[in-house]
């Protein structure tokens, strides 16, 4: 039997189809979660994180020495601190940690490598603030998941200390869209399609090679990266990006856990207040982060 909660969310998405204009698309993504509020016991404060607009959240009872660094989704062209604030606050509560969400620069105004540069600046800001790398979890959703993975590859190459762990939610790791699920799941994915991703990739790449490991980290050498928890829904065209990533990471000696959530759609944790599986997934992430940053 179909999950009634996800069917409600599918209906909500169908009622607000993605518009053609960039400004309108950005507003739509912010609007998807506008009715979700941040609880009153969560402190929210703006900060300049090494030149990147960012936002701290801290829930009551959390340990401020443990930090979740979060990179939002939106295909590198949309998404913001506003779009994911409620979910980031809950992620911090579950992890019993502070969160630092980055408002990294977006394409097409700021194509690759701007987002990667901002992710690296945000991570190094935490180190400069005295946060120990073994107390940092690097987390990202969709494009932000691919960006988190690319950032760890770049940090390793630069000789920076790596975070303790990473949560990659529905990560976009192959900007060539070569996974089989681009076709096999196309009829059931309400959010993401190959033509749409091709357009996003063109905006972000601006002529760069889609096979570059810092663009499509499915092609990167992942040896030496910290433990990764990968979440993806079974009803995603991006399903194969996660499945293949788990294989590539595991073959490189990375401790990796892949969770495929039945009937869930792309970035389903964004809807956690309405979706029991979204709340369960965030609770699992919290347990994972606490265990590896203690």
C-alpha positions in Angstrom: 0.0 0.0 0.0 1.3 3.5 -0.9 2.6 5.6 1.9 -0.2 8.1 2.6 2.2 10.8 3.9 4.4 10.9 0.8 1.2 10.9 -1.4 0.2 14.2 0.4 3.6 15.7 -0.3 3.4 14.6 -4.0 0.0 16.3 -4.2 1.5 19.5 -2.7 4.3 19.5 -5.2 2.0 18.9 -8.1 -0.1 21.9 -7.0 2.9 24.2 -7.2 4.8 23.1 -10.4 8.3 24.4 -11.0 8.2 27.7 -12.9 10.4 28.6 -15.8 12.1 31.7 -14.5 15.1 31.5 -12.3 13.9 34.0 -9.7 10.6 32.2 -9.5 12.2 28.8 -9.2 14.3 30.0 -6.3 11.3 31.5 -4.6 9.4 28.2 -5.1 12.1 26.2 -3.3 12.2 28.6 -0.4 8.4 28.4 -0.3 8.2 24.6 -0.1 9.2 24.8 3.6 8.0 28.3 4.5 5.2 26.9 6.6 7.7 24.9 8.8 8.9 26.8 11.8 12.0 26.6 13.9 11.2 25.8 17.6 11.5 28.6 20.1 14.3 26.8 22.0 16.6 27.0 18.9 18.9 30.0 18.7 19.6 31.2 15.2 22.3 33.7 14.4 23.9 35.0 11.2 27.6 34.9 10.7 30.2 35.7 8.1 32.0 32.3 7.7 35.3 33.2 5.9 33.5 35.5 3.5 30.5 33.2 3.0 27.0 34.1 4.3 26.1 31.6 6.9 23.9 30.8 9.9 24.4 29.1 13.2 21.6 27.2 14.9 21.8 25.8 18.4 19.0 23.8 20.1 18.7 23.7 23.8 20.9 21.0 25.3 23.2 20.7 22.4 27.0 20.6 22.6 28.5 23.7 20.9 31.9 22.0 20.6 30.3 19.5 18.1 29.4 21.1 14.7 27.4 20.0 11.7 28.4 21.9 8.6 25.5 21.8 6.2 25.4 22.5 2.4 21.8 22.9 1.0 20.4 21.4 -2.1 18.9 23.2 -5.1 21.0 22.1 -8.1 23.7 24.7 -7.5 21.2 27.4 -8.8 18.7 27.6 -6.0 18.3 26.8 -2.3 19.3 29.1 0.6 19.6 29.4 4.3 15.8 30.0 4.4 14.9 26.9 2.4 16.5 24.4 4.8 16.6 26.2 8.2 13.9 24.1 9.8 15.5 20.9 8.8 19.0 22.0 9.7 17.7 23.0 13.2 16.2 19.5 13.6 19.4 17.9 12.4 21.4 19.8 15.0 18.9 18.7 17.7 19.2 15.1 16.7 23.0 15.3 16.6 23.1 17.4 19.8 25.4 19.8 18.0 25.6 23.3 16.7 25.0 23.7 13.0 26.6 26.0 10.5 24.6 26.3 7.3 26.4 27.9 4.4 24.7 30.2 1.9 27.2 29.4 -0.8 27.2 31.3 -4.1 24.9 30.1 -6.8 25.1 29.6 -10.6 24.6 30.9 -13.2 25.8 34.1 -11.6 28.6 32.2 -9.9 29.5 29.0 -11.7 32.0 26.3 -10.7 34.2 26.5 -8.7 32.5 29.2 -6.6 30.3 26.8 -4.6 33.3 24.6 -3.9 35.5 27.6 -2.8 32.7 28.7 -0.4 32.4 25.2 1.0 36.1 25.1 1.7 36.1 28.6 3.2 33.2 27.6 5.5 35.0 24.5 6.7 38.3 26.3 7.3 36.3 29.0 9.1 35.3 26.3 11.6 38.9 25.2 12.0 40.0 28.9 12.5 37.3 29.2 15.2 39.0 26.4 17.1 36.5 23.6 16.3 38.4 20.3 16.2 38.0 18.5 12.9 37.1 15.3 14.8 34.1 17.2 16.1 32.8 18.2 12.7 30.3 16.4 10.5 30.1 17.6 6.9 26.5 17.2 5.6 24.8 18.0 2.4 21.6 17.4 0.4 21.3 16.9 -3.4 23.8 19.2 -5.0 25.0 20.0 -1.5 25.7 16.3 -1.0 27.9 16.2 -4.1 29.5 19.4 -3.0 30.3 18.0 0.5 32.0 15.0 -1.1 34.0 17.2 -3.6 35.0 19.4 -0.7 36.4 16.5 1.2 38.4 15.4 -1.8 39.8 18.9 -2.2 40.6 19.2 1.5 42.5 15.9 1.4 44.5 17.1 -1.6 45.3 20.3 0.2 46.5 18.5 3.3 43.7 19.8 5.6 42.4 17.7 8.4 39.2 16.0 7.3 35.9 16.0 9.3 34.9 13.1 11.4 32.1 11.9 9.1 29.7 12.9 6.4 26.0 12.6 5.7 25.1 12.7 2.0 21.4 13.0 1.4 20.2 12.2 -2.2 23.6 13.4 -3.4 24.1 14.6 -7.0 27.4 13.0 -7.7 27.3 12.6 -11.5 26.6 15.7 -13.5 26.8 13.6 -16.7 23.5 12.0 -15.6 24.7 8.5 -16.6 23.0 6.5 -14.0 20.4 3.9 -15.1 17.8 5.3 -12.6 17.7 8.5 -14.7 15.4 6.4 -17.0 14.1 3.7 -14.7 12.7 6.0 -12.1 11.7 8.9 -14.4 8.0 8.1 -14.3 7.8 8.2 -10.5 10.2 11.0 -9.5 8.0 14.2 -8.9 11.0 16.6 -8.6 14.0 15.7 -10.7 14.4 14.7 -14.4 17.3 14.2 -16.7 16.5 17.2 -18.9 16.1 19.4 -15.8 19.5 18.2 -14.4 21.2 18.7 -17.7 20.1 22.3 -17.6 21.3 22.8 -14.0 24.6 21.1 -14.9 25.2 23.5 -17.8 24.5 26.5 -15.6 26.9 25.3 -12.9 29.7 24.0 -15.3 29.8 27.1 -17.6 32.1 25.1 -19.9 33.9 23.0 -17.3 34.2 19.3 -17.8 31.3 17.4 -16.2 33.7 14.5 -15.6 35.9 16.6 -13.4 36.1 14.8 -10.0 35.5 18.1 -8.2 32.3 18.5 -10.2 31.2 14.8 -10.3 32.9 13.1 -7.3 31.6 9.7 -8.5 34.8 9.9 -10.5 37.1 10.9 -7.6 39.6 8.8 -5.8 37.9 8.6 -2.4 40.6 6.8 -0.4 41.2 8.2 3.0 37.8 9.9 3.4 35.9 9.6 6.7 32.8 7.4 7.3 29.9 8.3 5.1 26.1 7.8 5.6 24.2 8.0 2.3 20.4 8.4 2.3 18.3 8.2 -0.9 14.7 7.5 -1.7 13.7 4.6 -3.9 11.6 6.9 -6.1 14.4 9.1 -7.3 16.1 9.5 -10.6 19.2 10.2 -8.6 19.0 6.7 -6.9 21.9 5.4 -8.9 24.1 8.4 -7.9 23.9 7.0 -4.3 24.1 3.3 -5.1 27.2 3.7 -7.4 28.8 6.1 -4.9 28.5 3.6 -2.1 30.3 1.0 -4.3 33.0 3.5 -5.3 33.6 4.6 -1.8 33.6 1.1 -0.4 36.1 -0.1 -3.0 38.3 2.8 -1.9 38.3 1.6 1.7 35.8 4.2 3.0 33.4 3.0 5.7 30.1 3.6 4.0 26.4 3.0 4.9 23.8 3.2 2.2 20.1 3.5 3.2 17.5 3.4 0.5 14.2 4.6 1.9 11.1 2.9 0.3 8.8 5.2 -1.7 10.7 8.3 -0.6 11.3 11.1 -3.0 14.3 13.4 -3.6 15.4 15.3 -0.5 12.6 13.7 1.6 14.0 14.9 4.9 13.1 18.4 4.0 9.5 17.4 4.7 10.3 15.7 8.0 7.5 17.5 10.0 4.9 15.8 7.7 6.8 12.6 7.0 7.6 10.0 9.6 10.4 8.5 7.5 12.0 11.9 7.1 12.0 12.3 10.9 13.4 8.8 11.3 16.1 9.5 8.8 17.2 12.6 10.7 17.2 10.7 13.9 19.5 8.1 12.3 21.8 10.9 11.1 21.9 12.3 14.6 23.0 8.9 16.1 25.6 8.5 13.4 27.0 12.0 14.0 27.1 11.7 17.8 28.9 8.3 17.6 31.6 9.6 15.3 32.1 13.1 16.8 32.2 12.1 20.5 
